[in-house]
Amino acid sequence: MKKKIFGGIILTALISAALTLGFVCLLLGLNSSNALDLGRFFIAMRFIEGNYVQEVDRRTLIDGAINGMVNSLGDPHSVYLAPQLYSQLRAETSGAFGGIGVYMGFKNGGVQVVSVIPDGPGQKAGLQAGDEILAVDGQPVEEISPGEVALKIRGEIGTPVELLIHREGFDDTLYNLTRENIKVKTVAGKMIDDKLGYIKISNFSENTGDEFKDTLAELERAGMKGFVLDMRQNPGGVINGCIEIGQELVPAGTITSVIKRDGSKEVYTSDLAAAKFPIVVLIDHNSASAAELLSGALQDTKAAIVVGETSYGKGSVQTLIPMAHDDGLKLTIAKYYTPNGKCIDGLGITPDVEIKMPAPPHPMYDLNLDTESDLQLAKAEELLRHQVDAGKILFDDDFWKTSN
């Protein structure tokens, strides 16, 4: 009797799935091979709906299936965004969001604090660049996709979030923080002396291009003849801001090429007649994505000397796809290439002059520059001064290649 009942359940699930599958295949024009794979999905869904010990919501099952598909890609930068996470990501790219004031990087399955925004909840609580996030509100980070970790940390202003942090040489520690409205100013600058300028880009948002132009114009009015462009600890961000800056600095030609799987190419270019200033770019192993794109463009076109450490190696491009229920999908759709055709995904930008730092450089907006402890900045100033004094960008000079 039990066998008959169970057989009836299976038969009902199969018939229901077959009818659903046939309708879907008709709509999508799928062939028989595709239909069989799709059939497995519908059989599982219908069997769960009809026989799971508790009633289940179909939308929950579909959301879980989409999430599983994205996770199966093994790409930390592709993630399914439930409504709350989708809303948070859109707020972040606009330049203001509720969070704890840190930037995160994802590598080898781990999540690290890349940089800390001054006066934000993270800095007030004592978080530091290099800290590894082990859990968010008690959930180990290995249980969710890396991209979702950052989005779970953000949320409604005034709400609490608990992080379990590992710091080299210390016991793992719980940090309790309260989310605040994080208004991100992404560019800061100052004159080092009467000739040399310093510009720091912390990340790339929709406002970064305009912020950079304003900062550059201000330093020009102060008499700047060349500048250090500091993109250490810069995790990247919106590509448009990067391209806008590239059009101000990169000589006429390609800034970057974005190439999709089918070989189609989108080329971003500059119309700048020639590089206006000598530039020395600072990068480190936490410089990623758009920061690498801009560094690579300046390096390949010989518009700047790059100093520091090999960068992070995120050379992929994501798009945000809105879906039907206020949710979304962030998916890697292409890779970007430097003007010389190099894809740095997984490799990073190799500096012209490599100088390692025993500790992270000064905080993003700390403009009290200390060349005694910041060896990378000291070298950048030395190389920049040499060029400014010579009155030209020196790429055929062995000085910058050997004096490291």
Backbone hydrogen bonds, N-H to C=O, Kabsch-Sander energy under -0.5 kcal/mol:
donor,donor_aa,acceptor,acceptor_aa,energy
5,I,1,M,-2.4
6,F,2,K,-2.8
7,G,3,K,-2.8
8,G,4,K,-2.4
9,I,5,I,-2.2
10,I,6,F,-2.4
11,L,7,G,-2.6
12,T,8,G,-2.7
13,A,9,I,-2.4
14,L,10,I,-2.5
15,I,11,L,-2.7
16,S,12,T,-2.6
17,A,13,A,-2.6
18,A,14,L,-2.8
19,L,15,I,-2.3
20,T,16,S,-2.3
21,L,17,A,-3.2
22,G,18,A,-2.7
23,F,19,L,-1.9
24,V,20,T,-2.3
25,C,21,L,-3.1
26,L,22,G,-2.0
27,L,23,F,-1.9
28,L,24,V,-2.5
29,G,25,C,-1.9
30,L,25,C,-1.2
35,A,31,N,-2.4
36,L,32,S,-2.0
37,D,33,S,-1.7
38,L,34,N,-2.5
39,G,35,A,-2.4
40,R,36,L,-1.6
41,F,37,D,-1.2
42,F,38,L,-2.1
43,I,39,G,-2.7
44,A,40,R,-2.1
45,M,41,F,-2.5
46,R,42,F,-2.9
47,F,43,I,-2.4
48,I,44,A,-2.3
49,E,45,M,-2.6
50,G,46,R,-2.2
51,N,47,F,-1.7
52,Y,48,I,-2.2
61,L,57,D,-1.7
62,I,58,R,-2.6
63,D,59,R,-2.9
64,G,60,T,-2.2
65,A,61,L,-2.2
66,I,62,I,-2.6
67,N,63,D,-2.6
68,G,64,G,-2.3
69,M,65,A,-2.2
70,V,66,I,-2.3
71,N,67,N,-2.5
72,S,68,G,-1.8
73,L,70,V,-1.4
74,G,71,N,-1.5
75,D,70,V,-0.5
78,S,75,D,-1.5
79,V,330,K,-2.5
81,L,328,G,-3.1
82,A,80,Y,-0.7
86,Y,82,A,-2.9
87,S,83,P,-2.3
88,Q,84,Q,-2.0
89,L,85,L,-2.3
90,R,86,Y,-1.9
91,A,87,S,-1.9
92,E,88,Q,-2.2
93,T,89,L,-2.0
94,S,90,R,-0.7
94,S,91,A,-0.6
95,G,92,E,-1.7
96,A,91,A,-1.3
97,F,182,I,-1.5
99,G,97,F,-0.7
99,G,180,E,-2.5
103,Y,115,S,-2.7
105,G,112,Q,-2.5
107,K,110,G,-1.6
110,G,107,K,-2.2
112,Q,105,G,-2.5
113,V,131,D,-3.2
114,V,103,Y,-3.3
114,V,112,Q,-0.6
115,S,103,Y,-1.2
117,I,101,G,-3.0
120,G,117,I,-1.8
122,G,100,I,-3.2
123,Q,117,I,-0.5
124,K,120,G,-2.4
125,A,121,P,-1.9
126,G,122,G,-0.8
126,G,123,Q,-0.8
127,L,122,G,-2.6
130,G,113,V,-3.4
131,D,128,Q,-2.0
132,E,166,H,-2.7
133,I,111,V,-2.8
134,L,132,E,-0.6
134,L,164,L,-3.3
135,A,164,L,-1.0
136,V,139,Q,-2.2
137,D,162,E,-3.6
139,Q,136,V,-2.0
141,V,134,L,-2.5
143,E,140,P,-1.8
144,I,141,V,-1.3
147,G,76,P,-0.7
148,E,145,S,-0.7
149,V,145,S,-1.2
149,V,146,P,-0.6
150,A,146,P,-1.1
151,L,147,G,-1.1
152,K,148,E,-2.3
153,I,149,V,-1.4
154,R,150,A,-1.2
155,G,98,G,-1.9
158,G,179,R,-2.7
159,T,156,E,-1.9
161,V,177,L,-2.4
163,L,175,Y,-2.7
164,L,135,A,-2.2
165,I,163,L,-0.6
165,I,173,T,-3.2
166,H,132,E,-2.9
167,R,165,I,-0.5
170,F,167,R,-2.4
173,T,165,I,-2.5
175,Y,163,L,-3.1
177,L,161,V,-2.7
177,L,175,Y,-0.6
179,R,159,T,-2.9
180,E,99,G,-2.8
182,I,97,F,-4.1
182,I,180,E,-0.9
183,K,181,N,-0.9
184,V,95,G,-2.2
184,V,182,I,-0.7
185,K,183,K,-0.7
186,T,184,V,-0.7
188,A,200,K,-2.1
190,K,198,Y,-2.1
192,I,196,L,-2.9
193,D,196,L,-1.4
197,G,226,G,-2.6
198,Y,190,K,-2.4
199,I,228,V,-2.9
200,K,188,A,-3.3
201,I,230,D,-2.1
202,S,186,T,-2.7
202,S,200,K,-0.6
204,F,236,G,-2.5
205,S,203,N,-0.6
206,E,93,T,-1.2
208,T,205,S,-1.1
211,E,207,N,-2.3
212,F,208,T,-2.8
213,K,209,G,-2.2
214,D,210,D,-2.3
215,T,211,E,-2.2
216,L,212,F,-3.0
217,A,213,K,-2.4
218,E,214,D,-2.0
219,L,215,T,-2.2
220,E,216,L,-2.3
221,R,217,A,-2.1
222,A,218,E,-0.9
223,G,220,E,-1.8
224,M,219,L,-2.2
225,K,195,K,-3.7
226,G,195,K,-1.0
227,F,278,P,-1.9
228,V,197,G,-2.3
229,L,227,F,-0.5
229,L,280,V,-2.6
230,D,199,I,-3.0
230,D,228,V,-0.7
231,M,229,L,-0.7
231,M,282,L,-2.6
234,N,231,M,-1.3
238,V,204,F,-2.9
242,C,238,V,-1.0
243,I,239,I,-2.3
244,E,240,N,-2.4
245,I,241,G,-1.7
246,G,242,C,-2.5
247,Q,243,I,-2.1
248,E,245,I,-1.4
249,L,245,I,-1.0
249,L,246,G,-0.6
250,V,246,G,-3.2
252,A,272,L,-2.8
253,G,270,S,-2.1
255,I,268,Y,-3.5
256,T,268,Y,-1.3
257,S,337,Y,-2.0
258,V,266,E,-3.0
259,I,257,S,-0.6
259,I,335,K,-2.8
260,K,264,S,-2.4
261,R,333,I,-0.6
263,G,260,K,-1.8
266,E,258,V,-2.4
268,Y,256,T,-2.9
268,Y,266,E,-0.5
270,S,253,G,-2.8
272,L,250,V,-0.5
280,V,227,F,-1.7
281,V,305,I,-2.9
282,L,229,L,-2.6
283,I,307,V,-2.1
287,S,284,D,-2.0
288,A,234,N,-2.9
288,A,286,N,-0.6
291,A,288,A,-2.2
292,E,289,S,-0.7
293,L,289,S,-2.3
294,L,290,A,-2.3
295,S,291,A,-2.0
296,G,292,E,-3.1
297,A,293,L,-2.0
298,L,294,L,-2.3
299,Q,295,S,-2.4
300,D,296,G,-2.9
301,T,297,A,-1.8
302,K,299,Q,-1.3
303,A,298,L,-2.3
304,A,298,L,-1.3
305,I,279,I,-1.8
307,V,281,V,-3.4
307,V,305,I,-0.5
308,G,353,V,-2.3
309,E,283,I,-1.7
311,S,349,I,-1.6
312,Y,287,S,-2.5
315,G,313,G,-0.8
317,V,334,A,-2.9
319,T,331,L,-2.2
321,I,319,T,-0.6
321,I,329,L,-2.9
323,M,327,D,-2.7
326,D,323,M,-0.7
328,G,81,L,-2.5
329,L,321,I,-2.1
330,K,79,V,-2.7
331,L,319,T,-2.2
331,L,329,L,-0.7
333,I,317,V,-2.6
334,A,317,V,-1.2
335,K,259,I,-2.1
336,Y,315,G,-2.4
337,Y,257,S,-2.7
338,T,342,K,-2.5
341,G,338,T,-2.7
344,I,336,Y,-0.5
344,I,342,K,-0.6
346,G,313,G,-3.5
347,L,344,I,-2.2
348,G,344,I,-2.8
350,T,348,G,-0.5
352,D,306,V,-1.6
353,V,306,V,-2.0
355,I,308,G,-2.2
355,I,353,V,-0.5
364,M,116,V,-0.5
366,D,363,P,-1.5
367,L,365,Y,-1.2
369,L,367,L,-1.6
371,T,369,L,-0.6
374,D,370,D,-2.0
375,L,373,S,-1.1
378,A,374,D,-2.2
379,K,375,L,-2.1
380,A,376,Q,-2.3
381,E,377,L,-2.7
382,E,378,A,-2.1
383,L,379,K,-2.6
384,L,380,A,-2.6
385,R,381,E,-2.9
386,H,382,E,-1.9
387,Q,383,L,-1.7
388,V,384,L,-2.8
389,D,385,R,-2.7
390,A,386,H,-1.3
391,G,387,Q,-1.2
392,K,387,Q,-1.6
394,L,392,K,-0.6
395,F,393,I,-0.9
400,W,397,D,-0.6
402,T,398,D,-1.8
403,S,399,F,-2.2
404,N,402,T,-1.5
